Amino acid sequence: MKKFYSFLIIILVVSMTMSLMLMGCEDKSEVAETSSGETTATDKAVAETTGGASDTSAEKTVLVIGISNTPSGIDIDIEGDPQTFEIIDAVYDGGTERKYTEMTLEDGYKIKYEDESEKGMPWMFESYELDPDSRVITVKIKKGTKSAYGNELTSKDFEWTYKRNAALKAIGLFALQCTGVELTQNLGDFKIIDDYTYQIAQNKIKYPIDRWELMNANLWCAPWDSTEALKHVTDEDPWASEWIGVNGGGFGPYYITEWTAGQQIILEANPNYWGNKPAQFTKVIYKVIPENANRIAALKEGTIDIAAGLTQREMAELKGTEGVRIVDVTGPAFLMLWMNRELVPAFKDPKVIQAINCAIPRDDISKLAYYGFAKPMTTVVPKMVGGGVTKESEWPFAYDLDKAKQLLSETQYAEGFDVVMFYDASYPTYETTCLLIKESLEKIGIKIDLQKAPSGVYDSQLRNRELQMFVYPTTTWSAEPFMPLLQWYGVNHFENYGNWDNTEFDKLVEDGSLITDEAEREAMLGKVGKILLEDPPVGYIVETNDVIAIREEIQNWNWEFEHNCKLDWLTWQEIK
């Protein structure tokens, strides 16, 4: 079972940037200027499409999103850039969907919130059923589901999708393996019954249907329009990856009509969409504005609706700005301090890690690095992911330098030791965080050589386990606690950057993931939590919020567990 958890590397990339990024722009009759002062084709398109200053709310049909750069692509089987996931959610639909509930934020703004406590429901599937004896899942597809290219979704599309998942050995393969479907064995005994019905067998771990449903609800099993994709297959590119990367080819509410790297991406409403048409915005423009200051200026002026990729400090400074709203949602993300046990022998002693946890200034980091858009960790995983793994009342890592010194004195490193701490130079938040940790750890005798590295170098070095100590953000796409626990801390798992080794933990989590009785699950989670407190894999730092700056006219903002917003739900209401 350990083998397939290595595929969580793909999911990991989702967590590389905790400020996941939705974006936008208000149409104006005046053509906006870029940071260089030049008028772009995007500006003209916005002005021409919306009709200029005579716009009313009902006539506003274009949403423009300010981003720092175009992502590398939106192939859901190979891409992990967080900036891609809003587009992915717009272009693809999955077989099942979660229910949403209404939430009122502190400022009174109401949003729709994906409720992970609710069972999913069929979406592009008419129904699905698991035979408990044969472990065969029978799926019926909704008839009349078409892509923007006019092709109807059939069982053949799922067959091609699963073959592509298996061939590329990426997200789709991992997702199905997590549900007990082993694609490398005859496509999981995949069988087409008719154009709208297929069967796929759980031929490995016997997970319940809810786990299979979860993967479909979270897009990892979203099908491609194979009829269209096959037109773009070549000998060098047998799975149309080049075309899919910038076109998607899904069955979602939007499709891509332009992808100009470094400039813009344009989405338009799928004219054949099986579900409800977009509530207001039939066109979405992702406009590249490289400098944060220029995106902020455009948001204030109303020449963009949403500004992506701003820092927490910039978000805090925008609070209270006329015409701007800061949407601040507690999510399933947190920042951890990884310590590489193979490079620094001191980190192999659990008491050293306990001491470091007692010396992490979480309150200061929340306030000074995250400007209030984070909360100190008081459980071993974010509370949304199942704070029940440990109880706040049991938290042993309150900031206490005397306790930290005492714990360190009980090891062979009572006099301290030297270590190099790294951070990604692209994120000021991490620099401030590391400076605060450095200052505190040096008070207990751990001397820190603080080093910053460019994003590419940093990412490569941490993946190759070449860094002694570093801060790293992560998130998950499941509130089911056993899955993210293995994702973050599993023995031999790729995201286990500290080379933490606790086989008892792995066994408890793997066994616990199969338990359906709530009392038994709680007992198992209690055992897991005890391990994570006594032998902590990481330094637990802060839970981080999902924060985005938007125009106050935007209504029906919504939040998915994977940090996405359904753009087709958004509406516009003039503020008088």
C-alpha positions in Angstrom: 0.0 0.0 0.0 2.9 2.3 0.7 3.9 2.3 -2.9 0.9 4.1 -4.3 1.1 6.8 -1.7 4.1 8.1 -3.4 1.8 9.5 -6.0 0.8 12.1 -3.5 3.7 14.1 -4.9 1.3 15.5 -7.4 -1.1 16.6 -4.7 1.8 18.1 -2.8 2.4 20.7 -5.5 -1.0 22.0 -4.9 0.2 23.1 -1.5 3.3 25.0 -2.6 1.5 28.4 -2.3 -1.0 28.9 0.4 -2.3 32.1 -1.1 -4.3 30.2 -3.7 -5.5 32.6 -6.2 -8.8 33.7 -7.7 -8.9 36.8 -9.6 -10.9 39.3 -11.8 -11.7 42.6 -13.4 -14.5 45.1 -13.8 -15.2 46.2 -17.4 -14.7 49.9 -18.1 -15.3 52.1 -21.1 -11.8 53.6 -20.7 -9.1 51.2 -21.9 -6.7 50.5 -19.0 -3.0 50.7 -19.2 -0.5 48.0 -18.4 2.5 48.6 -16.1 4.4 49.7 -19.2 1.7 52.1 -20.2 0.7 50.2 -23.3 -2.9 49.3 -24.2 -3.4 45.5 -24.5 -5.7 43.4 -26.6 -7.3 42.3 -23.4 -8.2 45.8 -22.4 -9.8 46.4 -25.8 -11.7 43.1 -25.6 -13.1 44.0 -22.2 -14.2 47.4 -23.4 -15.7 46.1 -26.6 -17.5 43.2 -25.0 -19.1 45.0 -22.1 -20.2 48.1 -24.1 -18.3 50.6 -22.1 -19.6 53.0 -19.4 -23.3 52.3 -20.2 -23.0 48.8 -18.6 -25.6 47.8 -16.0 -25.2 44.8 -13.7 -27.4 42.7 -16.0 -25.2 43.5 -19.0 -21.9 42.9 -17.4 -20.8 39.6 -18.8 -16.9 39.7 -18.6 -14.9 38.8 -15.6 -11.2 39.8 -15.8 -8.8 38.2 -13.4 -5.4 39.8 -12.7 -2.6 37.2 -12.4 1.2 37.5 -12.2 1.9 35.2 -15.1 0.2 32.5 -17.1 0.5 29.0 -15.5 2.4 26.2 -17.2 -0.8 24.4 -18.2 -4.1 22.9 -17.0 -3.6 19.2 -17.7 -5.1 17.8 -14.5 -3.0 14.7 -14.8 0.4 16.4 -14.7 0.0 20.0 -13.6 0.3 21.1 -10.0 0.6 24.9 -10.2 -1.9 26.3 -7.7 -2.8 29.1 -10.2 -4.2 26.5 -12.6 -6.9 25.1 -10.3 -9.4 27.8 -10.8 -9.2 27.3 -14.6 -9.3 23.5 -14.1 -12.5 23.8 -12.1 -14.1 25.9 -14.8 -13.1 23.7 -17.7 -13.6 20.2 -16.2 -16.5 18.6 -14.5 -16.3 15.5 -12.3 -18.7 12.6 -11.9 -19.8 13.6 -8.4 -20.2 16.9 -6.5 -20.3 18.0 -2.9 -23.1 20.0 -1.3 -22.7 23.6 -0.3 -23.9 25.6 2.7 -24.0 29.3 3.3 -21.5 31.0 5.5 -21.4 34.6 6.8 -17.9 36.0 7.1 -16.9 38.4 9.8 -17.7 41.5 7.7 -21.2 40.2 6.9 -20.4 39.0 3.4 -22.2 35.7 2.6 -20.4 33.0 0.6 -21.2 29.4 -0.4 -19.0 26.9 1.3 -18.4 23.3 0.3 -19.5 21.1 3.1 -17.1 18.2 3.4 -19.3 16.7 6.2 -22.0 16.1 3.7 -22.1 13.0 1.5 -21.5 13.7 -2.2 -24.1 13.5 -4.9 -24.1 12.5 -8.6 -23.1 15.2 -10.9 -22.2 14.1 -14.4 -23.1 10.6 -13.2 -26.7 9.7 -13.2 -25.9 7.1 -10.5 -23.1 4.9 -9.2 -23.3 1.8 -7.1 -20.8 -0.6 -5.5 -21.5 -4.3 -5.2 -20.1 -5.2 -1.8 -19.4 -8.8 -2.8 -17.9 -8.4 -6.3 -16.4 -4.9 -5.5 -17.6 -3.8 -8.9 -18.7 -0.2 -9.3 -21.4 0.4 -11.9 -21.6 3.9 -13.2 -24.4 5.4 -15.3 -23.5 8.7 -17.2 -26.0 11.5 -17.7 -27.1 11.5 -21.3 -26.7 14.7 -23.2 -23.6 15.9 -21.4 -21.5 17.6 -24.1 -18.2 19.4 -24.4 -17.9 22.8 -26.1 -16.7 20.9 -29.2 -20.1 19.3 -29.5 -19.1 15.8 -28.5 -21.3 13.8 -26.1 -19.8 12.2 -23.0 -19.9 8.4 -23.2 -18.2 5.4 -21.6 -15.5 5.6 -24.3 -14.4 8.9 -22.8 -13.9 7.3 -19.4 -12.0 4.4 -21.0 -9.6 6.8 -22.8 -9.2 8.9 -19.6 -8.3 5.8 -17.5 -5.9 4.6 -20.2 -4.2 8.0 -20.2 -4.1 8.1 -16.3 -2.3 4.7 -16.4 0.1 5.7 -19.1 1.1 9.0 -17.6 1.3 7.5 -14.1 0.1 10.7 -12.4 -2.8 12.2 -10.6 -5.6 10.1 -12.1 -3.7 6.9 -11.4 -3.0 7.9 -7.8 -6.7 8.9 -7.3 -8.1 5.6 -8.4 -5.5 3.7 -6.5 -6.6 5.5 -3.3 -10.0 4.0 -3.9 -8.8 0.4 -4.5 -8.9 0.6 -8.3 -5.5 -0.6 -9.7 -5.4 0.8 -13.3 -2.3 -1.1 -14.2 -4.2 -4.4 -13.9 -6.4 -4.4 -17.0 -7.7 -0.9 -16.3 -9.2 -2.0 -13.0 -11.3 -4.6 -14.8 -12.9 -1.7 -16.7 -15.9 -2.9 -18.8 -18.2 -0.9 -21.1 -21.8 -2.0 -20.7 -23.3 0.5 -23.2 -22.6 4.1 -24.3 -23.7 5.5 -20.9 -22.8 2.7 -18.5 -19.5 1.2 -17.5 -18.1 -0.9 -14.7 -14.8 -0.7 -12.9 -13.6 -3.0 -10.2 -11.8 -2.5 -6.9 -9.1 -5.0 -7.4 -6.8 -4.0 -4.6 -7.7 -2.3 -1.3 -11.4 -2.8 -0.5 -12.3 0.8 0.2 -16.0 1.8 0.6 -17.8 3.6 -2.2 -17.5 6.9 -0.3 -13.7 7.0 -1.0 -14.2 6.4 -4.7 -16.9 9.1 -4.7 -14.5 11.5 -2.9 -11.9 11.3 -5.7 -14.5 12.0 -8.3 -15.9 14.9 -6.3 -12.4 16.4 -6.2 -11.9 16.4 -10.0 -9.1 13.8 -10.1 -11.2 11.5 -12.1 -12.7 14.1 -14.5 -12.9 12.8 -18.0 -11.5 14.3 -21.2 -13.4 14.7 -24.5 -11.5 11.9 -26.1 -13.1 12.5 -29.5 -11.5 15.9 -29.7 -8.3 15.0 -27.9 -7.6 12.2 -30.4 -7.5 14.8 -33.2 -4.4 16.2 -31.6 -2.5 12.9 -30.9 0.9 12.5 -32.6 3.6 9.9 -32.5 5.6 12.2 -30.2 2.6 13.1 -28.1 0.4 9.9 -27.9 -1.9 11.4 -25.2 -2.4 14.9 -26.7 -0.6 16.4 -23.7 0.4 19.5 -25.6 -3.2 20.3 -26.7 -4.7 19.4 -23.4 -2.2 21.5 -21.5 -3.6 24.7 -23.0 -7.1 23.7 -24.0 -8.2 21.3 -21.3 -10.8 19.5 -23.3 -13.2 18.8 -20.4 -17.0 18.9 -20.1 -17.2 21.9 -17.7 -19.1 25.2 -17.9 -16.3 27.0 -19.7 -13.8 26.2 -22.4 -10.6 28.0 -23.4 -10.7 30.1 -26.6 -7.2 31.8 -26.2 -4.0 31.0 -24.3 -1.2 33.5 -25.0 1.7 32.8 -22.6 2.7 35.8 -20.6 -0.3 37.8 -21.7 -3.7 36.3 -21.2 -6.0 33.3 -21.1 -9.6 33.6 -22.2 -12.5 31.3 -21.2 -15.9 31.4 -22.7 -19.1 29.7 -21.7 -19.6 26.2 -23.0 -22.6 26.6 -25.4 -23.4 22.9 -24.9 -23.1 22.7 -21.1 -25.4 20.2 -19.6 -26.0 22.1 -16.4 -26.9 25.7 -15.6 -25.3 28.3 -17.8 -23.0 30.8 -16.0 -25.1 33.0 -13.7 -23.5 36.2 -15.2 -20.1 35.9 -16.7 -20.1 34.3 -20.1 -16.4 35.3 -20.6 -13.5 35.1 -18.1 -10.2 36.8 -18.9 -7.1 36.0 -17.0 -4.9 39.1 -17.6 -1.2 39.0 -16.8 -0.1 42.0 -14.7 3.3 40.9 -13.4 3.8 43.5 -10.6 1.7 43.2 -7.5 1.5 47.0 -7.1 -0.1 47.3 -10.6 -2.7 44.6 -9.8 -3.5 46.4 -6.6 -3.9 49.7 -8.5 -6.1 48.1 -11.1 -8.3 46.6 -8.4 -8.7 49.9 -6.6 -9.6 51.6 -9.9 -12.1 48.9 -10.8 -10.3 48.0 -14.0 -10.0 44.4 -12.6 -12.4 42.6 -10.4 -10.1 40.2 -8.6 -6.4 40.5 -7.9 -4.5 37.2 -7.4 -1.2 36.4 -5.7 -1.1 39.3 -3.3 0.9 39.0 -0.1 -0.7 38.9 3.3 0.7 42.4 4.0 -0.9 43.7 0.8 -4.2 42.1 1.7 -4.1 43.7 5.2 -3.3 47.1 3.7 -6.3 46.7 1.3 -8.8 46.1 4.1 -11.2 49.0 4.3 -10.3 50.3 0.9 -13.4 51.7 -0.9 -14.7 49.3 -3.5 -12.5 46.4 -2.4 -13.4 43.4 -0.4 -11.0 41.0 1.3 -12.5 37.5 1.4 -10.9 35.6 4.3 -11.8 31.9 4.7 -10.3 29.4 7.1 -9.1 26.4 5.1 -7.3 23.1 5.4 -3.8 24.5 5.0 -0.9 25.0 7.3 2.8 25.9 7.5 5.3 23.4 8.8 9.0 23.4 9.7 10.7 20.4 8.1 13.9 19.1 9.6 16.0 16.6 7.6 17.0 13.7 9.9 19.5 12.3 7.4 21.5 15.5 7.1 21.3 16.6 10.8 21.7 13.8 13.3 20.2 15.9 16.1 16.8 15.8 14.4 16.6 12.0 15.0 16.0 12.7 18.7 12.3 13.3 19.2 13.0 15.5 22.3 15.0 17.9 20.0 12.0 18.2 17.8 9.7 18.7 20.9 12.1 21.4 22.1 12.0 23.2 18.7 8.2 23.0 18.8 8.1 24.7 22.2 10.3 27.5 20.8 8.3 28.3 17.7 6.8 31.8 18.2 3.4 31.0 16.6 1.6 34.1 17.9 4.3 36.4 16.5 4.3 34.6 13.2 0.5 34.9 12.9 0.6 38.6 13.5 3.9 39.8 12.0 4.4 37.4 9.1 0.7 36.7 8.2 -0.8 39.9 9.3 -3.6 38.1 11.1 -4.5 35.8 8.2 -3.2 32.7 10.1 -3.8 31.1 13.5 -1.2 29.4 15.7 -1.3 25.6 15.4 -2.8 23.9 18.5 -3.4 20.5 16.9 -1.2 18.4 14.7 -3.4 19.0 11.6 -5.6 22.0 10.7 -8.9 21.8 12.6 -10.9 21.6 9.4 -9.1 18.4 8.5 -10.0 16.7 11.7 -8.7 18.5 14.7 -9.9 15.5 16.6 -6.6 13.8 15.8 -5.4 15.7 18.9 -7.3 17.9 21.3 -6.3 21.5 22.0 -6.3 20.7 25.7 -3.6 18.1 25.1 -1.4 20.5 23.1 2.1 20.4 24.7 3.9 22.9 22.5 2.8 26.3 23.9 5.6 28.9 23.4 7.9 28.2 26.4 11.6 28.7 26.1 12.3 27.3 29.6 10.6 24.1 28.7 12.4 24.0 25.3 15.8 24.4 27.1 14.8 21.6 29.5 13.9 19.2 26.7 17.1 20.0 24.9 19.1 19.4 28.1 17.8 15.9 28.2 19.5 15.1 24.9 23.2 14.9 23.9 22.6 18.4 22.3 22.2 20.3 25.6 24.8 22.8 24.4 22.9 23.3 21.1 24.0 22.7 17.5 24.3 24.5 14.2 21.9 24.1 11.3 21.2 25.9 8.0 17.6 27.0 7.5 16.3 27.7 4.0 13.3 29.6 2.6 11.9 30.4 -0.8 13.1 34.0 -1.7 9.9 34.7 -3.6 7.7 34.9 -0.5 8.3 37.7 2.0 6.0 35.9 4.5 8.4 33.0 4.7 11.4 35.3 5.2 9.7 37.0 8.2 8.6 33.6 9.6 12.2 32.2 9.4 13.7 35.3 11.0 11.3 35.0 13.9 12.1 31.2 14.3 15.8 31.9 14.0 15.7 34.5 16.7 13.8 32.2 19.0 15.8 29.0 18.4 19.1 30.8 19.0 17.8 31.6 22.5 17.9 27.9 23.3 21.3 27.3 21.7 20.3 26.2 18.2 22.4 28.5 15.9 20.7 29.2 12.5 22.4 30.1 9.3 19.5 31.5 7.3 19.7 31.1 3.6 17.2 32.1 0.8 17.0 30.5 -2.6 15.1 31.3 -5.8 11.9 29.3 -6.2 13.2 26.8 -8.8 16.4 26.1 -6.9 14.5 25.8 -3.6 11.9 23.5 -5.0 14.5 21.2 -6.6 16.6 21.0 -3.5 13.8 20.2 -1.1 12.5 17.5 -3.4 15.9 16.0 -3.5 16.1 16.2 0.3 19.2 18.5 0.1 17.9 21.0 2.7 18.7 20.7 6.4 15.7 22.7 7.6 13.1 24.8 5.9 9.5 26.1 6.1 7.0 24.6 3.8 3.3 25.2 3.3 0.9 22.4 2.5 -2.8 21.6 2.1 -5.1 18.8 1.3 -8.2 18.2 -0.7 -9.9 15.9 1.8 -11.4 16.5 5.3 -11.1 12.7 5.8 -8.2 12.9 8.2 -6.5 9.5 7.5 -5.7 10.5 3.9 -3.8 13.8 4.6 -2.1 12.2 7.6 -0.4 9.7 5.2 0.1 12.5 2.7 2.0 14.6 5.1 3.8 12.2 7.4 3.7 8.7 5.8 6.9 6.6 6.0 8.6 6.5 2.6 6.2 9.0 1.2 7.6 11.6 -1.2 6.4 14.5 0.9 8.1 13.2 4.0 10.9 15.7 3.5 12.3 15.2 7.0 12.8 11.5 6.4 10.7 10.8 9.4 10.3 7.1 10.0 7.5 5.7 12.2 6.1 2.4 10.9 3.6 2.2 13.8 2.1 5.5 12.6 1.8 4.1 9.0 0.1 0.9 10.2 -2.4 2.8 12.4 -3.3 5.2 9.6 -3.7 2.5 6.9 -5.8 0.4 9.2 -7.8 3.4 10.4 -8.7 4.5 6.9 -10.9 1.3 6.6 -12.8 1.9 9.8 -16.4 3.1 9.5 -17.5 2.9 13.1 -17.2 6.4 14.6 -16.1 5.3 18.0 -13.4 3.0 16.6 -12.2 5.8 14.3 -11.9 8.2 17.1 -9.9 5.7 19.2 -7.6 5.1 16.3 -7.1 8.8 15.6 -6.3 9.3 19.3 -3.4 6.7 19.0 -2.2 8.4 15.9 -2.3 11.8 17.5 -0.3 10.6 20.5 2.5 9.5 18.2 2.5 12.9 16.4 2.9 14.7 19.7 5.6 12.4 21.3 7.5 11.9 18.1 6.7 15.0 16.0 7.6 14.7 12.3 7.7 18.5 11.9 7.6 21.8 13.7 3.9 22.8 13.7 3.7 26.5 12.9 0.4 28.1 11.8 -2.9 27.3 10.1 -3.1 29.6 7.1 -6.3 31.2 5.6 -7.4 31.4 2.0 -7.5 35.1 1.3 -8.3 36.9 -1.9 -8.9 40.6 -2.9 -12.0 41.2 -5.0 -14.3 44.1 -6.0 -17.1 44.5 -3.5 -19.7 44.3 -6.4 -19.0 40.5 -6.8 -21.7 38.4 -5.2 -22.1 34.6 -4.7 -18.4 34.0 -3.9 -17.9 30.4 -3.1 -15.2 28.3 -1.7 -14.3 24.7 -2.4 -12.1 22.5 -0.2 -9.4 22.5 -2.8 -9.4 26.3 -2.6 -11.3 26.9 -5.8 -14.1 29.2 -6.6 -16.8 28.3 -9.1 -16.6 31.2 -11.5 -19.9 30.3 -13.2 -21.8 31.0 -9.9 -20.6 34.5 -9.5 -22.9 37.5 -10.1 -22.4 41.3 -10.0 -24.4 43.8 -8.0 -23.8 47.5 -8.3 -23.0 49.2 -5.0 -25.0 52.4 -4.5 
